[in-house]
């Protein structure tokens, strides 16, 4: 295992490593992913072992463009084409009825598969190189132990997974900090209208504007997706929402909130966008400092703020 600053040569080597059945952690605009050949059952099993992930939790397949979507799915509604054209590459995962290419070991034994085109140069270069070698797609959940805080830097991947990766064959590509910071919006495209299964940077309003359809607000789908458990994205420290921190406790809030006397300021983002970029690193820093309790003042509003609150609610459970 090595940490690379991602030259053309190292991205090419990483693609060859994927083709050989190894794991490659790589940056996306949301969080770092732990990737494997999405058609190789033995390689996919390595992801589940490294993460300690339950076998019934499906993986998202990353592809390089809209053109690669058809091989993975059967029915593509027109509104899904609109979404893909408007928001790919980007922080959006679309869920469809799967084709024969999407096996049970990818879908968690469901009849659906999630696809995404990431908006990150290294990720796209890796996917394109892998496709040149005959690859169909790269399955990549977040590069952390199951239920833990997602990594937004390569160093966080090392801290999470160094003990669970093969030091001779598995790779970590360092693309710097992730620019969005929370996982992709997941949208169910198996019905007549889109339904949000996981909140993210692509908002309800954006989806409705793209499709001209009313987006189902309440999750009624039985489709299992990543990050849908009540407890997830959790640090070791106890997370408490919308309380002021006491002496020795961690504190996260927008910079308009003053730091309570004696509290340890973990992050003071200036906007909702920077809040999303900083939140996971702040939670990880608290654990590194041995802080046992983190008080978080949640951002208000819809869109990305709602996605942040969703992650924080799960972290606090």
C-alpha positions in Angstrom: 0.0 0.0 0.0 1.3 3.4 -0.9 0.1 7.0 -0.7 0.4 8.8 -4.1 0.1 12.4 -5.1 -1.6 11.1 -8.3 0.5 11.6 -11.4 -0.7 10.2 -14.7 1.5 7.2 -14.1 0.1 6.4 -10.6 -3.5 6.7 -11.8 -2.7 4.3 -14.6 -1.0 1.9 -12.1 -4.1 2.2 -9.9 -6.4 1.2 -12.8 -4.2 -1.8 -13.4 -4.4 -2.7 -9.8 -8.2 -2.5 -9.9 -8.2 -4.8 -12.9 -6.0 -7.3 -11.0 -8.6 -7.5 -8.3 -7.1 -5.2 -5.7 -8.6 -2.3 -3.8 -7.9 1.4 -4.5 -9.0 4.2 -2.2 -9.5 7.4 -4.2 -10.9 10.9 -3.8 -14.3 12.1 -5.0 -15.9 15.5 -4.6 -18.0 14.0 -1.7 -15.8 11.7 0.4 -13.0 9.2 -0.3 -14.2 5.9 -1.7 -12.8 2.4 -1.4 -13.0 1.0 -4.9 -12.9 -2.4 -6.5 -13.9 -3.9 -9.9 -17.7 -3.9 -9.7 -17.9 -7.2 -11.7 -15.3 -9.1 -9.6 -17.0 -10.9 -6.7 -13.7 -11.7 -4.9 -12.5 -8.0 -5.1 -15.9 -6.8 -3.8 -15.6 -9.3 -0.9 -12.4 -7.5 0.0 -14.3 -4.2 0.4 -16.8 -5.8 2.7 -14.0 -7.3 4.8 -12.0 -4.2 5.0 -15.0 -2.1 6.0 -16.7 -4.7 8.3 -19.8 -3.9 6.1 -22.9 -6.1 6.3 -23.4 -8.1 3.1 -26.9 -6.8 2.5 -25.7 -3.2 2.2 -25.5 -2.4 -1.5 -22.5 -0.6 -3.1 -22.7 2.3 -5.5 -21.1 1.7 -8.9 -19.0 4.6 -10.2 -18.8 5.1 -14.0 -17.1 7.7 -16.1 -20.1 9.1 -18.0 -23.7 8.9 -18.8 -22.9 6.7 -21.8 -21.8 3.8 -19.5 -25.2 3.8 -17.6 -27.1 1.5 -20.0 -25.1 -1.6 -19.4 -25.9 -1.6 -15.7 -29.6 -1.0 -15.8 -32.8 -2.0 -17.6 -35.4 0.8 -17.4 -34.2 4.4 -17.6 -37.1 6.9 -17.3 -36.8 10.2 -19.2 -36.5 12.2 -16.0 -33.4 10.2 -15.0 -31.8 11.2 -18.3 -32.5 14.8 -17.5 -31.0 14.4 -14.0 -27.9 12.7 -15.4 -27.4 15.4 -18.0 -27.9 18.2 -15.5 -25.9 16.9 -12.5 -23.3 14.4 -13.8 -20.5 14.5 -13.1 -21.6 15.4 -9.6 -22.7 14.4 -6.1 -25.8 12.4 -7.2 -26.4 8.6 -7.3 -29.3 7.3 -9.4 -31.0 4.0 -8.5 -32.5 1.8 -11.3 -33.7 -1.7 -11.9 -30.5 -3.7 -12.4 -29.4 -5.5 -15.5 -27.6 -8.9 -15.6 -24.3 -7.1 -15.2 -25.2 -6.0 -11.6 -24.9 -9.1 -9.5 -26.2 -9.8 -6.0 -22.7 -9.1 -4.5 -23.1 -5.5 -5.6 -26.8 -4.9 -5.0 -27.1 -6.5 -1.5 -29.4 -9.1 -3.1 -31.8 -6.4 -4.3 -33.2 -5.9 -7.8 -31.7 -2.4 -8.0 -28.3 -0.8 -8.5 -27.0 2.7 -7.8 -24.8 4.5 -10.3 -22.8 7.7 -10.0 -20.4 9.8 -12.1 -18.1 11.6 -9.6 -17.0 15.2 -10.3 -13.4 14.9 -9.3 -10.5 14.8 -11.8 -8.5 12.0 -10.2 -11.7 9.8 -9.9 -12.7 10.4 -13.5 -9.2 9.7 -14.7 -9.1 6.5 -12.8 -12.5 5.4 -14.1 -11.5 6.1 -17.7 -8.2 4.3 -17.4 -10.0 1.3 -15.9 -12.5 1.3 -18.7 -9.6 1.3 -21.2 -8.6 -2.0 -19.6 -12.0 -3.5 -20.1 -13.5 -2.4 -16.8 -17.2 -1.8 -16.6 -17.4 0.3 -13.4 -15.8 0.7 -9.9 -17.9 -0.1 -6.8 -16.9 2.3 -4.1 -18.4 2.9 -0.7 -16.8 5.4 1.6 -13.3 4.4 2.7 -13.9 3.9 6.4 -15.0 1.2 8.8 -18.8 0.6 8.6 -20.8 3.1 10.5 -17.8 5.4 11.3 -17.2 8.9 10.1 -16.5 9.2 6.3 -13.0 10.3 5.3 -12.5 13.5 3.4 -8.7 13.3 3.2 -6.3 10.5 2.3 -4.8 10.7 5.8 -8.2 9.9 7.3 -8.3 6.8 5.0 -5.0 5.7 6.4 -6.2 6.2 10.0 -9.3 4.2 9.3 -8.2 1.3 7.1 -4.4 0.9 7.2 -4.9 -2.2 9.4 -7.4 -3.7 7.0 -5.8 -3.2 3.6 -3.2 -5.4 1.9 0.0 -3.4 2.2 1.5 -5.1 -0.9 -1.3 -4.6 -3.4 -3.9 -2.1 -2.2 -3.4 1.6 -3.0 -4.5 5.0 -1.7 -4.6 7.9 -4.0 -4.2 11.4 -2.4 -6.2 14.0 -4.1 -6.4 16.5 -1.3 -9.5 17.4 0.7 -12.9 16.6 -0.7 -14.7 19.7 -2.0 -18.3 18.8 -1.0 -17.7 16.8 2.1 -21.0 14.9 2.5 -22.1 11.8 0.6 -24.1 12.0 -2.6 -27.8 12.5 -2.9 -29.4 9.1 -3.7 -32.4 9.2 -5.9 -34.8 6.3 -6.6 -35.5 6.2 -10.3 -37.6 3.1 -10.4 -41.0 4.8 -10.2 -42.9 7.4 -12.2 -41.4 10.2 -10.1 -38.0 10.5 -8.5 -37.7 9.9 -4.7 -34.9 11.0 -2.5 -33.4 8.1 -0.5 -30.5 10.0 1.0 -30.1 13.8 1.2 -27.1 15.5 -0.3 -25.9 18.5 -2.2 -28.3 17.9 -5.1 -31.5 19.2 -3.4 -35.2 18.5 -3.8 -35.6 21.9 -5.5 -32.8 21.1 -8.0 -34.3 17.8 -8.8 -37.8 19.2 -9.4 -36.4 21.9 -11.6 -34.5 19.4 -13.7 -37.4 16.9 -14.1 -40.5 19.0 -13.9 -41.9 16.5 -11.5 -42.9 16.6 -7.9 -40.3 14.9 -5.8 -41.5 12.5 -3.1 -40.5 14.1 0.2 -41.0 11.2 2.6 -39.0 8.0 2.1 -41.5 5.2 1.5 -39.2 3.0 -0.6 -38.0 -0.3 0.7 -34.8 0.0 -1.3 -31.7 -0.3 1.0 -29.1 2.4 0.4 -25.8 3.5 2.0 -26.1 5.6 5.1 -29.8 4.8 5.8 -29.3 3.3 9.2 -30.5 5.4 12.2 -27.0 5.3 13.7 -24.2 6.1 11.2 -21.3 8.5 10.5 -20.5 8.2 14.2 -17.3 9.2 15.9 -16.2 7.6 19.2 -17.2 10.7 21.1 -20.8 11.3 22.0 -22.4 13.8 19.7 -25.0 16.1 21.2 -27.1 18.4 19.0 -28.0 22.0 19.6 -26.5 22.4 23.0 -23.7 24.7 24.1 -20.5 22.9 25.1 -19.2 22.9 28.6 -15.5 23.1 29.8 -13.4 20.5 28.0 -16.1 19.5 25.5 -15.9 19.9 21.7 -17.9 22.6 20.0 -18.9 22.9 16.3 -21.0 25.7 15.0 -21.1 28.4 12.3 -18.6 31.2 13.0 -21.5 33.5 14.1 -21.7 31.4 17.3 -19.1 32.4 19.9 -17.2 29.6 21.6 -18.5 28.8 25.1 -16.0 29.5 27.8 -13.6 26.5 28.3 -15.0 24.6 25.3 -12.7 23.3 22.5 -13.6 24.8 19.2 -13.4 22.0 16.6 -14.8 24.0 13.6 -16.2 27.4 12.9 -17.4 27.3 9.2 -18.4 30.5 7.6 -21.1 29.0 5.4 -23.3 25.9 4.9 -20.9 24.8 2.1 -17.9 25.1 4.3 -19.8 23.4 7.1 -20.3 20.4 4.9 -16.6 20.3 3.9 -15.4 20.6 7.6 -17.8 18.5 9.6 -16.3 15.1 9.2 -12.8 16.3 9.7 -13.9 18.1 12.9 -15.5 14.9 14.3 -12.4 12.9 13.5 -10.2 15.6 15.1 -12.2 15.3 18.3 -11.6 11.6 18.5 -7.9 12.1 17.9 -7.8 14.6 20.8 -9.6 12.2 23.1 -12.6 14.5 23.5 -15.5 12.5 24.9 -18.4 14.8 24.1 -19.1 17.1 21.1 -21.8 19.7 21.1 -22.9 20.7 17.6 -25.1 23.6 16.6 -26.8 22.5 13.4 -27.2 24.8 10.4 -30.7 25.9 9.6 -32.4 25.8 6.2 -33.1 23.4 3.3 -30.9 21.8 0.7 -27.3 21.1 1.9 -28.1 22.2 5.4 -30.8 19.5 5.6 -28.2 16.9 4.4 -25.8 18.0 7.1 -28.5 17.7 9.8 -29.3 14.2 8.4 -25.7 13.1 9.0 -25.5 14.8 12.4 -28.8 13.1 13.6 -27.3 9.7 12.7 -24.0 10.5 14.3 -25.8 11.4 17.5 -27.8 8.2 17.7 
